[in-house]
């Protein structure tokens, strides 16, 4: 199996493997599916954390009412608002401010952390792959935690429910830019575009123990940016090293060349003085 290291940025990369005989189109589809599922889990985790803290989403009408109140500067504490609701009020005004019971909220948070660990980019550094199976399991665990917290189901417009039911509307949102459409994309390796209709082996050979870095670009967008010769951490360490060396060189240049003559070890009579014990005076 060929180990494919997909990199989109310093914060978006993962490992997956496929046989070298895999068609390029299938490899592109496979990588795009994993990437898009990772992005889905990121959005889901963010929404679940808000759900555990602030409760279900308000309807569009309720959110609009809040905005109108803010704009008219007539916000006053409503006596009908419960103590619990005021304590957990959503600062964005998008959620109801009534979180689930603490035990259920804790389960939601635990599942969110577990899902984050499944898609952690550090897995690539540790040569650990990400699979669709483990991501689907993480989503199912969150689904179960949501059902326990809200047995009567969340509102139809809640982003957690929409995510779990695969009916998010991302149009016009910044998050839509992170989605990869295989039909509009192409796979690249070693600054070469892997053409449709070819096999991976046509480019990387038949060695099933090969590891390659692949990227996905929009079709017609040209070659992706080349990988830097060193990673970001190594580059920082190198810059710190050269900075310290530069500072040391500056200090040496500022010091006089004959300053060493004042040192005790540079005195030609130092040995004689130490032996005679009278500073060399006769």
Secondary structure, 3 states (H helix, E strand, C coil): CEEEEEEEECCEEEEEEECCCCEHHHHHHHHHHHHHHHHHHHHHHHHHHHHHHHCCECCHHHHHHHHHHHHHCCCCCCCCCCHHHHHCCCCCCCECCCCCCHHHHHHHHHHHHHHHHHCCCHHHHCCCCCCHHHHHHHHHHHHHHHHHHCCCCCCCCCHHHHHHCCCCCCCCCHHHHHCCCHHHEEEEECCEEECCCCECHHHHCCCCCCEEEEEEEECCCCCCCCCCCCCHHHHHHHHHHHHHHHHHHHHHHHCCCCHHHHCHHHCCCHHHHHHHCCCCCC
